[in-house]
Amino acid sequence: MAIVADDVQQTGEGVQIRWSDGKSCLYPYRYLRLQCACAQCIEEMTGRKLLNVASVPDDIIVVDFITVGRYALQFLWSDGHETGIYPYTMLLNLADKDAAVTCL
Ligand SMILES: [Zn+2]
């Protein structure tokens, strides 16, 4: 069975996701914003990064979020950005591969 997000919390440091396999991971806000793969942030054809990293405030936070079906989260950021969809597979992959994400 695919792993899904059982619980999502906006904490002081980032987005805390409790996964259905029991793992709980903290994704720092600014880090997560920089991973956005939407068409405004990444050029679809080439994969080139369009997002100007310097334009993303250090104190950016998630203002709100929705779950997309049973496979992704979509965040509303304090910089107004809201088009990014973060598939669970991508978030789980980041948790596995990237030391910026801390899991318990
Ligand atoms: Zn984006």
Backbone and ligand atoms as CSV (ligand in chain L), in Angstrom:
chain,resi,resn,atom,element,x,y,z
A,1,MET,N,N,0.844,-1.201,0.000
A,1,MET,CA,C,0.000,0.000,0.000
A,1,MET,C,C,0.874,1.244,0.000
A,2,ALA,N,N,0.463,2.236,-0.722
A,2,ALA,CA,C,1.246,3.466,-0.799
A,2,ALA,C,C,1.212,4.199,0.543
A,3,ILE,N,N,2.325,4.817,0.880
A,3,ILE,CA,C,2.407,5.603,2.117
A,3,ILE,C,C,1.724,6.953,1.884
A,4,VAL,N,N,0.866,7.348,2.824
A,4,VAL,CA,C,0.180,8.638,2.709
A,4,VAL,C,C,0.441,9.474,3.957
A,5,ALA,N,N,0.148,10.772,3.862
A,5,ALA,CA,C,0.299,11.669,5.005
A,5,ALA,C,C,-0.925,11.526,5.901
A,6,ASP,N,N,-0.704,11.047,7.136
A,6,ASP,CA,C,-1.814,10.881,8.085
A,6,ASP,C,C,-2.129,12.190,8.784
A,7,ASP,N,N,-1.087,13.010,8.974
A,7,ASP,CA,C,-1.286,14.241,9.721
A,7,ASP,C,C,-0.266,15.277,9.247
A,8,VAL,N,N,-0.710,16.510,9.064
A,8,VAL,CA,C,0.165,17.595,8.622
A,8,VAL,C,C,-0.021,18.770,9.568
A,9,GLN,N,N,1.102,19.253,10.150
A,9,GLN,CA,C,1.040,20.361,11.100
A,9,GLN,C,C,1.991,21.458,10.660
A,10,GLN,N,N,1.557,22.720,10.822
A,10,GLN,CA,C,2.458,23.849,10.617
A,10,GLN,C,C,3.069,24.181,11.976
A,11,THR,N,N,4.363,23.900,12.133
A,11,THR,CA,C,5.030,24.148,13.415
A,11,THR,C,C,5.865,25.420,13.315
A,12,GLY,N,N,6.555,25.772,14.410
A,12,GLY,CA,C,7.406,26.951,14.401
A,12,GLY,C,C,8.555,26.850,13.419
A,13,GLU,N,N,8.976,25.626,13.100
A,13,GLU,CA,C,10.149,25.454,12.241
A,13,GLU,C,C,9.854,25.015,10.820
A,14,GLY,N,N,8.709,24.399,10.647
A,14,GLY,CA,C,8.414,23.890,9.322
A,14,GLY,C,C,7.153,23.057,9.327
A,15,VAL,N,N,6.990,22.319,8.234
A,15,VAL,CA,C,5.824,21.455,8.106
A,15,VAL,C,C,6.191,20.074,8.661
A,16,GLN,N,N,5.415,19.625,9.630
A,16,GLN,CA,C,5.632,18.313,10.239
A,16,GLN,C,C,4.605,17.344,9.662
A,17,ILE,N,N,5.097,16.291,9.036
A,17,ILE,CA,C,4.195,15.314,8.425
A,17,ILE,C,C,4.362,13.970,9.116
A,18,ARG,N,N,3.233,13.409,9.576
A,18,ARG,CA,C,3.247,12.046,10.089
A,18,ARG,C,C,2.759,11.123,8.976
A,19,TRP,N,N,3.640,10.230,8.570
A,19,TRP,CA,C,3.340,9.331,7.458
A,19,TRP,C,C,2.668,8.067,7.961
A,20,SER,N,N,1.957,7.404,7.071
A,20,SER,CA,C,1.175,6.228,7.470
A,20,SER,C,C,2.058,5.034,7.824
A,21,ASP,N,N,3.354,5.117,7.538
A,21,ASP,CA,C,4.258,4.039,7.967
A,21,ASP,C,C,4.812,4.306,9.373
A,22,GLY,N,N,4.348,5.413,10.003
A,22,GLY,CA,C,4.735,5.698,11.374
A,22,GLY,C,C,5.847,6.720,11.521
A,23,LYS,N,N,6.536,7.026,10.417
A,23,LYS,CA,C,7.626,7.992,10.435
A,23,LYS,C,C,7.047,9.408,10.520
A,24,SER,N,N,7.718,10.290,11.274
A,24,SER,CA,C,7.294,11.677,11.373
A,24,SER,C,C,8.448,12.576,10.940
A,25,CYS,N,N,8.229,13.429,9.943
A,25,CYS,CA,C,9.316,14.202,9.338
A,25,CYS,C,C,9.028,15.692,9.380
A,26,LEU,N,N,10.093,16.463,9.658
A,26,LEU,CA,C,9.995,17.922,9.678
A,26,LEU,C,C,10.683,18.497,8.440
A,27,TYR,N,N,9.916,19.246,7.660
A,27,TYR,CA,C,10.414,19.884,6.435
A,27,TYR,C,C,10.489,21.388,6.694
A,28,PRO,N,N,11.710,21.947,6.835
A,28,PRO,CA,C,11.827,23.386,7.093
A,28,PRO,C,C,11.130,24.185,5.981
A,29,TYR,N,N,10.471,25.284,6.373
A,29,TYR,CA,C,9.639,26.022,5.419
A,29,TYR,C,C,10.396,26.480,4.172
A,30,ARG,N,N,11.493,27.202,4.384
A,30,ARG,CA,C,12.166,27.784,3.222
A,30,ARG,C,C,12.739,26.687,2.322
A,31,TYR,N,N,13.260,25.662,2.954
A,31,TYR,CA,C,13.754,24.509,2.201
A,31,TYR,C,C,12.650,23.936,1.310
A,32,LEU,N,N,11.466,23.765,1.904
A,32,LEU,CA,C,10.344,23.173,1.175
A,32,LEU,C,C,9.893,24.092,0.028
A,33,ARG,N,N,9.890,25.393,0.279
A,33,ARG,CA,C,9.501,26.359,-0.759
A,33,ARG,C,C,10.453,26.243,-1.961
A,34,LEU,N,N,11.748,26.040,-1.678
A,34,LEU,CA,C,12.744,25.976,-2.748
A,34,LEU,C,C,12.629,24.679,-3.555
A,35,GLN,N,N,11.932,23.677,-3.022
A,35,GLN,CA,C,11.763,22.414,-3.746
A,35,GLN,C,C,10.570,22.465,-4.703
A,36,CYS,N,N,9.854,23.570,-4.722
A,36,CYS,CA,C,8.640,23.652,-5.544
A,36,CYS,C,C,8.967,23.353,-7.003
A,37,ALA,N,N,8.155,22.472,-7.590
A,37,ALA,CA,C,8.424,22.024,-8.958
A,37,ALA,C,C,7.331,22.481,-9.923
A,38,CYS,N,N,6.581,23.522,-9.562
A,38,CYS,CA,C,5.511,23.994,-10.440
A,38,CYS,C,C,6.095,24.712,-11.652
A,39,ALA,N,N,5.242,25.015,-12.628
A,39,ALA,CA,C,5.692,25.586,-13.898
A,39,ALA,C,C,6.277,26.993,-13.742
A,40,GLN,N,N,5.927,27.665,-12.621
A,40,GLN,CA,C,6.514,28.989,-12.375
A,40,GLN,C,C,7.914,28.886,-11.785
A,41,CYS,N,N,8.196,27.763,-11.162
A,41,CYS,CA,C,9.477,27.605,-10.464
A,41,CYS,C,C,10.480,26.779,-11.276
A,42,ILE,N,N,9.977,25.853,-12.074
A,42,ILE,CA,C,10.831,25.005,-12.907
A,42,ILE,C,C,10.293,25.020,-14.341
A,43,GLU,N,N,11.152,25.290,-15.291
A,43,GLU,CA,C,10.736,25.266,-16.691
A,43,GLU,C,C,10.444,23.822,-17.104
A,44,GLU,N,N,9.218,23.614,-17.589
A,44,GLU,CA,C,8.739,22.247,-17.798
A,44,GLU,C,C,9.587,21.448,-18.785
A,45,MET,N,N,9.922,22.042,-19.906
A,45,MET,CA,C,10.625,21.314,-20.955
A,45,MET,C,C,12.068,20.972,-20.578
A,46,THR,N,N,12.743,21.938,-19.962
A,46,THR,CA,C,14.183,21.782,-19.735
A,46,THR,C,C,14.549,21.409,-18.298
A,47,GLY,N,N,13.600,21.631,-17.356
A,47,GLY,CA,C,13.925,21.398,-15.965
A,47,GLY,C,C,14.767,22.513,-15.360
A,48,ARG,N,N,14.939,23.600,-16.108
A,48,ARG,CA,C,15.728,24.726,-15.626
A,48,ARG,C,C,14.990,25.434,-14.487
A,49,LYS,N,N,15.753,25.831,-13.463
A,49,LYS,CA,C,15.152,26.506,-12.319
A,49,LYS,C,C,14.824,27.955,-12.671
A,50,LEU,N,N,13.536,28.325,-12.542
A,50,LEU,CA,C,13.119,29.692,-12.826
A,50,LEU,C,C,13.021,30.519,-11.544
A,51,LEU,N,N,12.865,29.823,-10.432
A,51,LEU,CA,C,12.708,30.514,-9.154
A,51,LEU,C,C,13.998,31.215,-8.764
A,52,ASN,N,N,13.881,32.514,-8.463
A,52,ASN,CA,C,15.023,33.254,-7.950
A,52,ASN,C,C,15.112,33.014,-6.437
A,53,VAL,N,N,16.080,32.184,-6.059
A,53,VAL,CA,C,16.202,31.755,-4.655
A,53,VAL,C,C,16.330,32.959,-3.723
A,54,ALA,N,N,17.037,33.995,-4.181
A,54,ALA,CA,C,17.249,35.185,-3.354
A,54,ALA,C,C,15.942,35.923,-3.069
A,55,SER,N,N,14.927,35.681,-3.897
A,55,SER,CA,C,13.645,36.380,-3.725
A,55,SER,C,C,12.759,35.708,-2.670
A,56,VAL,N,N,13.166,34.541,-2.208
A,56,VAL,CA,C,12.358,33.826,-1.212
A,56,VAL,C,C,12.784,34.273,0.192
A,57,PRO,N,N,11.872,34.910,0.943
A,57,PRO,CA,C,12.237,35.436,2.262
A,57,PRO,C,C,12.721,34.335,3.211
A,58,ASP,N,N,13.663,34.693,4.097
A,58,ASP,CA,C,14.176,33.725,5.074
A,58,ASP,C,C,13.081,33.263,6.029
A,59,ASP,N,N,12.116,34.153,6.283
A,59,ASP,CA,C,11.091,33.842,7.284
A,59,ASP,C,C,9.780,33.366,6.641
A,60,ILE,N,N,9.903,32.836,5.414
A,60,ILE,CA,C,8.702,32.343,4.730
A,60,ILE,C,C,8.068,31.194,5.525
A,61,ILE,N,N,6.737,31.159,5.528
A,61,ILE,CA,C,6.020,30.059,6.197
A,61,ILE,C,C,4.873,29.574,5.311
A,62,VAL,N,N,4.348,28.428,5.685
A,62,VAL,CA,C,3.130,27.922,5.053
A,62,VAL,C,C,1.933,28.526,5.782
A,63,VAL,N,N,1.083,29.230,5.032
A,63,VAL,CA,C,-0.096,29.866,5.616
A,63,VAL,C,C,-1.256,28.864,5.680
A,64,ASP,N,N,-1.355,28.040,4.649
A,64,ASP,CA,C,-2.449,27.067,4.584
A,64,ASP,C,C,-2.053,25.968,3.603
A,65,PHE,N,N,-2.789,24.878,3.637
A,65,PHE,CA,C,-2.504,23.795,2.695
A,65,PHE,C,C,-3.772,22.997,2.436
A,66,ILE,N,N,-3.779,22.280,1.337
A,66,ILE,CA,C,-4.861,21.330,1.072
A,66,ILE,C,C,-4.236,20.008,0.670
A,67,THR,N,N,-4.982,18.932,0.869
A,67,THR,CA,C,-4.521,17.654,0.352
A,67,THR,C,C,-5.130,17.477,-1.032
A,68,VAL,N,N,-4.311,16.973,-1.952
A,68,VAL,CA,C,-4.747,16.755,-3.324
A,68,VAL,C,C,-4.963,15.256,-3.496
A,69,GLY,N,N,-6.234,14.858,-3.580
A,69,GLY,CA,C,-6.539,13.439,-3.668
A,69,GLY,C,C,-5.898,12.693,-2.513
A,70,ARG,N,N,-5.301,11.539,-2.814
A,70,ARG,CA,C,-4.596,10.758,-1.784
A,70,ARG,C,C,-3.117,10.697,-2.133
A,71,TYR,N,N,-2.637,11.701,-2.870
A,71,TYR,CA,C,-1.267,11.562,-3.353
A,71,TYR,C,C,-0.382,12.787,-3.184
A,72,ALA,N,N,-0.932,13.936,-2.769
A,72,ALA,CA,C,-0.089,15.132,-2.738
A,72,ALA,C,C,-0.623,16.181,-1.764
A,73,LEU,N,N,0.254,17.154,-1.447
A,73,LEU,CA,C,-0.116,18.335,-0.684
A,73,LEU,C,C,0.121,19.563,-1.548
A,74,GLN,N,N,-0.745,20.557,-1.378
A,74,GLN,CA,C,-0.546,21.832,-2.054
A,74,GLN,C,C,-0.517,22.909,-0.979
A,75,PHE,N,N,0.570,23.720,-0.963
A,75,PHE,CA,C,0.768,24.706,0.095
A,75,PHE,C,C,0.462,26.112,-0.395
A,76,LEU,N,N,-0.101,26.925,0.504
A,76,LEU,CA,C,-0.174,28.368,0.281
A,76,LEU,C,C,0.918,28.997,1.132
A,77,TRP,N,N,1.837,29.689,0.451
A,77,TRP,CA,C,2.998,30.267,1.127
A,77,TRP,C,C,2.758,31.729,1.479
A,78,SER,N,N,3.520,32.216,2.472
A,78,SER,CA,C,3.362,33.604,2.902
A,78,SER,C,C,3.866,34.588,1.850
A,79,ASP,N,N,4.557,34.128,0.797
A,79,ASP,CA,C,4.923,35.026,-0.303
A,79,ASP,C,C,3.845,35.025,-1.398
A,80,GLY,N,N,2.714,34.348,-1.122
A,80,GLY,CA,C,1.607,34.356,-2.068
A,80,GLY,C,C,1.640,33.212,-3.062
A,81,HIS,N,N,2.736,32.461,-3.087
A,81,HIS,CA,C,2.860,31.367,-4.041
A,81,HIS,C,C,1.944,30.209,-3.631
A,82,GLU,N,N,1.228,29.632,-4.587
A,82,GLU,CA,C,0.289,28.564,-4.205
A,82,GLU,C,C,0.075,27.533,-5.303
A,83,THR,N,N,0.884,27.575,-6.350
A,83,THR,CA,C,0.642,26.674,-7.478
A,83,THR,C,C,1.394,25.350,-7.365
A,84,GLY,N,N,2.247,25.234,-6.357
A,84,GLY,CA,C,3.074,24.039,-6.263
A,84,GLY,C,C,2.354,22.855,-5.645
A,85,ILE,N,N,2.417,21.727,-6.304
A,85,ILE,CA,C,1.880,20.478,-5.758
A,85,ILE,C,C,3.054,19.580,-5.398
A,86,TYR,N,N,3.033,19.076,-4.173
A,86,TYR,CA,C,4.122,18.244,-3.659
A,86,TYR,C,C,3.606,16.818,-3.499
A,87,PRO,N,N,3.883,15.961,-4.469
A,87,PRO,CA,C,3.434,14.567,-4.354
A,87,PRO,C,C,4.086,13.896,-3.149
A,88,TYR,N,N,3.333,12.985,-2.516
A,88,TYR,CA,C,3.884,12.258,-1.375
A,88,TYR,C,C,5.184,11.550,-1.754
A,89,THR,N,N,5.238,11.001,-2.955
A,89,THR,CA,C,6.449,10.287,-3.379
A,89,THR,C,C,7.656,11.221,-3.344
A,90,MET,N,N,7.459,12.487,-3.762
A,90,MET,CA,C,8.548,13.462,-3.756
A,90,MET,C,C,8.946,13.803,-2.319
A,91,LEU,N,N,7.952,14.012,-1.456
A,91,LEU,CA,C,8.233,14.367,-0.058
A,91,LEU,C,C,8.937,13.223,0.668
A,92,LEU,N,N,8.528,11.998,0.382
A,92,LEU,CA,C,9.170,10.833,1.008
A,92,LEU,C,C,10.586,10.658,0.498
A,93,ASN,N,N,10.774,10.945,-0.773
A,93,ASN,CA,C,12.100,10.861,-1.363
A,93,ASN,C,C,13.044,11.890,-0.736
A,94,LEU,N,N,12.544,13.117,-0.528
A,94,LEU,CA,C,13.346,14.152,0.123
A,94,LEU,C,C,13.731,13.714,1.540
A,95,ALA,N,N,12.770,13.096,2.244
A,95,ALA,CA,C,13.025,12.640,3.614
A,95,ALA,C,C,14.129,11.582,3.633
A,96,ASP,N,N,14.159,10.745,2.610
A,96,ASP,CA,C,15.164,9.693,2.531
A,96,ASP,C,C,16.537,10.238,2.160
A,97,LYS,N,N,16.549,11.206,1.232
A,97,LYS,CA,C,17.797,11.590,0.589
A,97,LYS,C,C,18.453,12.845,1.147
A,98,ASP,N,N,17.628,13.705,1.803
A,98,ASP,CA,C,18.129,15.042,2.110
A,98,ASP,C,C,18.203,15.266,3.618
A,99,ALA,N,N,19.392,15.594,4.095
A,99,ALA,CA,C,19.616,15.791,5.526
A,99,ALA,C,C,18.865,16.999,6.071
A,100,ALA,N,N,18.361,17.881,5.183
A,100,ALA,CA,C,17.593,19.044,5.637
A,100,ALA,C,C,16.276,18.629,6.272
A,101,VAL,N,N,15.799,17.440,5.895
A,101,VAL,CA,C,14.564,16.905,6.443
A,101,VAL,C,C,14.923,15.975,7.608
A,102,THR,N,N,14.350,16.257,8.773
A,102,THR,CA,C,14.656,15.412,9.929
A,102,THR,C,C,13.444,14.540,10.267
A,103,CYS,N,N,13.708,13.250,10.414
A,103,CYS,CA,C,12.631,12.291,10.674
A,103,CYS,C,C,12.860,11.560,11.990
A,104,LEU,N,N,11.762,11.239,12.628
A,104,LEU,CA,C,11.797,10.442,13.856
A,104,LEU,C,C,11.174,9.086,13.592
L,1,ZN,ZN,ZN,6.308,26.906,-7.619
